[in-house]
Amino acid sequence: MIKVLLLTLAIVGLAVLLLGVKIFFVKGGRFPNTHIHDNPEMRKRGITCARDKEFYNN
């Protein structure tokens, strides 16, 4: 049981490390912003966020 737990923790730790390579090892690295209003292609197509309409257009 302990072996399975340690193996699981090692796999999860490796996954977190690999997902955060850019964050941990690149100076000024950060996660990409995936919000709709920050995406130039979405703005060009006129696609907006419903939350933005709800909060900012009142």
Backbone as CSV, one residue per row, in Angstrom:
resi,resn,N_x,N_y,N_z,CA_x,CA_y,CA_z,C_x,C_y,C_z
1,MET,0.822,-1.198,0.000,0.000,0.000,0.000,0.864,1.257,0.000
2,ILE,1.933,1.250,0.791,2.825,2.411,0.862,3.518,2.631,-0.481
3,LYS,3.865,1.541,-1.169,4.525,1.657,-2.474,3.611,2.346,-3.485
4,VAL,2.350,1.993,-3.480,1.379,2.601,-4.395,1.217,4.084,-4.081
5,LEU,1.151,4.430,-2.808,1.015,5.815,-2.397,2.227,6.643,-2.829
6,LEU,3.421,6.118,-2.605,4.634,6.820,-3.012,4.722,6.969,-4.530
7,LEU,4.354,5.929,-5.250,4.353,5.987,-6.715,3.364,7.031,-7.209
8,THR,2.195,7.072,-6.589,1.181,8.060,-6.959,1.670,9.473,-6.697
9,LEU,2.269,9.693,-5.534,2.801,11.014,-5.215,3.910,11.423,-6.182
10,ALA,4.748,10.483,-6.563,5.816,10.766,-7.517,5.251,11.141,-8.886
11,ILE,4.248,10.433,-9.337,3.634,10.719,-10.645,2.945,12.081,-10.620
12,VAL,2.218,12.376,-9.561,1.535,13.669,-9.457,2.569,14.800,-9.380
13,GLY,3.621,14.598,-8.611,4.681,15.606,-8.518,5.346,15.856,-9.859
14,LEU,5.617,14.807,-10.594,6.217,14.940,-11.927,5.279,15.685,-12.873
15,ALA,3.993,15.380,-12.810,3.016,16.050,-13.671,2.961,17.545,-13.361
16,VAL,2.957,17.903,-12.092,2.935,19.319,-11.702,4.207,20.009,-12.179
17,LEU,5.334,19.368,-12.011,6.603,19.929,-12.455,6.609,20.142,-13.967
18,LEU,6.147,19.155,-14.714,6.142,19.289,-16.173,5.142,20.338,-16.658
19,LEU,4.006,20.461,-15.984,3.040,21.485,-16.361,3.569,22.892,-16.071
20,GLY,4.444,23.001,-15.077,4.938,24.310,-14.688,6.353,24.613,-15.140
21,VAL,6.876,23.899,-16.139,8.253,24.114,-16.589,8.484,25.581,-16.936
22,LYS,7.605,26.169,-17.709,7.785,27.566,-18.114,7.708,28.493,-16.899
23,ILE,6.844,28.191,-15.963,6.674,29.032,-14.787,7.900,28.946,-13.885
24,PHE,8.385,27.733,-13.661,9.464,27.527,-12.710,10.840,27.891,-13.259
25,PHE,11.077,27.682,-14.539,12.432,27.778,-15.062,12.685,28.936,-16.019
26,VAL,11.671,29.676,-16.405,11.852,30.814,-17.308,11.644,32.091,-16.504
27,LYS,12.614,32.987,-16.588,12.481,34.244,-15.856,11.289,35.026,-16.417
28,GLY,10.406,35.436,-15.542,9.199,36.145,-15.973,8.148,35.233,-16.569
29,GLY,8.327,33.935,-16.425,7.362,32.985,-16.971,6.047,33.040,-16.208
30,ARG,4.967,32.838,-16.917,3.650,32.822,-16.281,2.710,31.980,-17.129
31,PHE,1.596,31.601,-16.530,0.618,30.828,-17.277,-0.014,31.718,-18.346
32,PRO,-0.335,31.171,-19.502,-0.973,31.980,-20.540,-2.363,32.421,-20.103
33,ASN,-2.722,33.636,-20.464,-4.047,34.152,-20.145,-5.013,33.632,-21.198
34,THR,-6.001,32.885,-20.786,-6.935,32.277,-21.729,-8.298,32.956,-21.713
35,HIS,-8.393,34.095,-21.061,-9.680,34.786,-21.013,-10.019,35.356,-22.386
36,ILE,-11.268,35.343,-22.729,-11.714,35.738,-24.063,-11.338,37.176,-24.399
37,HIS,-11.498,38.108,-23.464,-11.265,39.512,-23.811,-9.789,39.816,-24.051
38,ASP,-8.883,38.922,-23.679,-7.460,39.129,-23.922,-6.974,38.449,-25.195
39,ASN,-7.852,37.792,-25.913,-7.482,37.070,-27.117,-7.800,37.931,-28.340
40,PRO,-6.777,38.393,-29.066,-7.020,39.276,-30.215,-7.855,38.625,-31.318
41,GLU,-7.701,37.319,-31.504,-8.469,36.623,-32.549,-9.953,36.615,-32.205
42,MET,-10.283,36.430,-30.936,-11.690,36.454,-30.510,-12.272,37.858,-30.676
43,ARG,-11.496,38.871,-30.283,-11.987,40.249,-30.434,-12.216,40.586,-31.901
44,LYS,-11.325,40.121,-32.770,-11.459,40.389,-34.197,-12.745,39.780,-34.751
45,ARG,-13.148,38.648,-34.217,-14.362,37.971,-34.672,-15.613,38.463,-33.958
46,GLY,-15.438,39.370,-32.994,-16.586,39.921,-32.282,-17.125,39.018,-31.193
47,ILE,-16.334,38.046,-30.773,-16.769,37.126,-29.718,-16.379,37.738,-28.378
48,THR,-17.336,37.881,-27.498,-17.067,38.485,-26.203,-17.518,37.552,-25.085
49,CYS,-17.116,37.890,-23.906,-17.445,37.094,-22.733,-18.785,37.560,-22.159
50,ALA,-19.641,36.629,-21.829,-20.940,36.975,-21.252,-20.762,37.684,-19.923
51,ARG,-19.765,37.298,-19.168,-19.511,37.960,-17.884,-19.144,39.420,-18.089
52,ASP,-18.333,39.718,-19.103,-17.974,41.108,-19.378,-19.204,41.933,-19.728
53,LYS,-20.090,41.371,-20.528,-21.307,42.085,-20.891,-22.158,42.356,-19.661
54,GLU,-22.226,41.362,-18.787,-23.068,41.468,-17.600,-22.531,42.520,-16.622
55,PHE,-21.207,42.551,-16.418,-20.641,43.438,-15.411,-20.287,44.822,-15.930
56,TYR,-19.864,44.936,-17.172,-19.303,46.207,-17.641,-20.243,47.029,-18.516
57,ASN,-21.313,46.477,-18.986,-22.215,47.226,-19.872,-23.475,47.698,-19.169
58,ASN,-23.490,47.686,-17.870,-24.670,48.162,-17.126,-24.534,49.626,-16.817
